[in-house]
Amino acid sequence: MSKSPCIKVCEFADDICLGCGRSTREIKQWKRLGSAERSLALAQADMRLLALQATGRRKYR
């Protein structure tokens, strides 16, 4: 299983972490997700992070 993508920023806007791009639901369920579900969550988080970066709202550690 893949390691959590958390970067310890944990600031949220519209239910999305500005650091890792995951939703609060994805964060809460991370340990219970299977490999395919984690891959999907990471792909969605990457897309969210690109959108946050484009609007200047992405946070970095």
JORA-V401573 format. One record per residue. N is the residue number from 1. RES is the residue in three letters. SS is DSSP state (hx for helix, st for strand, lp for the rest). OMEGA is omega as a letter, one per 40 degrees, with the letter a starting at -180 (none if undefined). Layout:
BEGIN
n-><N & N>
res-><RES & RES>
ss-><SS & SS>
omega-><OMEGA & OMEGA>
END
This chain:
BEGIN
n-><1 & 2 & 3 & 4 & 5 & 6 & 7 & 8 & 9 & 10 & 11 & 12 & 13 & 14 & 15 & 16 & 17 & 18 & 19 & 20 & 21 & 22 & 23 & 24 & 25 & 26 & 27 & 28 & 29 & 30 & 31 & 32 & 33 & 34 & 35 & 36 & 37 & 38 & 39 & 40 & 41 & 42 & 43 & 44 & 45 & 46 & 47 & 48 & 49 & 50 & 51 & 52 & 53 & 54 & 55 & 56 & 57 & 58 & 59 & 60 & 61>
res-><MET & SER & LYS & SER & PRO & CYS & ILE & LYS & VAL & CYS & GLU & PHE & ALA & ASP & ASP & ILE & CYS & LEU & GLY & CYS & GLY & ARG & SER & THR & ARG & GLU & ILE & LYS & GLN & TRP & LYS & ARG & LEU & GLY & SER & ALA & GLU & ARG & SER & LEU & ALA & LEU & ALA & GLN & ALA & ASP & MET & ARG & LEU & LEU & ALA & LEU & GLN & ALA & THR & GLY & ARG & ARG & LYS & TYR & ARG>
ss-><lp & lp & lp & lp & lp & lp & lp & lp & lp & lp & lp & st & st & lp & lp & st & st & lp & lp & lp & lp & lp & st & hx & hx & hx & hx & hx & hx & hx & hx & hx & lp & lp & hx & hx & hx & hx & hx & hx & hx & hx & hx & hx & hx & hx & hx & hx & hx & hx & hx & hx & hx & hx & lp & lp & lp & lp & lp & lp & lp>
omega-><a & i & i & i & a & i & i & i & i & i & a & i & i & i & a & i & a & i & a & i & a & i & i & i & i & i & a & a & a & a & a & a & i & a & a & i & i & i & i & i & i & i & i & i & i & i & i & i & i & i & i & i & a & i & i & a & a & i & i & i & none>
END
